[in-house]
Amino acid sequence: MKNIIIFIVLSGFSGAAMAQYNPYVYHQGLNEQTVVVGTVVVDQPVTGQGGSTLGRVFGGVAGAAAGNRVGHGFGRQVATLAGAIVGGIVGGDVQQHVTSQQAENITVRLQDGRYIAVVEASYIPPGTKVQVVYQDNGKVRIFPL
């Protein structure tokens, strides 16, 4: 019963963790952002790294639950701990594999002559004029003009 309650609580957190910001949808209360114009110099494909925290948590819980069904006394405790560790490792690897995605490493020459590189989900061909948006949270986004 305890495992079911833990699973339900963690499931509630996973929905909140999966919510993502969509820059094309208006969100009330956004602050002013700095925008710099530049030109794409290079666009190279890369594999974006997926998250693994929730996979580790769910894998650890599942592994602990499975290990708890093995043996008695101290052996059961050891099996539960081993199940949690192995389940966490496997769960993290599975989530990282499932959530990894193709992305683009875009190098931009800014108007002031500096170069920056930003990883984006979409391809922007070299020579395209872009706006580089510096967000309050420290992230940088690139949008074609």
Order of alpha helices (4+ residues) and beta strands (2+ residues): alpha-beta-alpha-alpha-beta-beta-beta-beta
